[in-house]
Amino acid sequence: MLHNTEFRITFSNANTGRLYYRFAKNASGWYQKTAAGNRHKATAEQVLNHLLPALSGIKPNAKVTVDYRPAARSTKPASKPSRRSTTKP
């Protein structure tokens, strides 16, 4: 199963490749990280407000890339539930 926390959206200049900013999601929600390294909280609507114009071609010099970074998965099989004794003393 895929989760939003496994993706990172990067905005850069299509001609120079210079990084503008990136969006990612963690347990506390979406955040924006600028090229200077500043980190700001962001709403899902703010992410879409940046993403949609770049994808539609309104911003011709904007390049959007999406990186998939899968979370570490446990390879350990699920344990069986323990059985408790129901006998009364």
FENGI-V826964 format. One line per field, one symbol per residue. phi: phi as a letter, one per 30 degrees, with the letter a starting at -180 (. if undefined). psi: psi as a letter, one per 30 degrees, with the letter a starting at -180 (. if undefined). burial: # if it has 9 or more other C-alpha atoms within 8 Angstrom, else .. A space follows every 50 residues. Layout:
phi->???
psi->???
burial->???
This chain:
phi->.cbedccbcccbdddciddcabcabbdckdbccdddjdcbdbcddddddd ddddddjdcdddccbcccbdddcdcdddddddccdcdcd
psi->kkkffgkkkkklkfefgkkellklkaffaklkklffgkkklkleeeeefe eeeeefgeiffkkkkkkkjklkkkgklklkkkkkkgkk.
burial->....##########....#######...######.......##...#... #.##.......###.........................
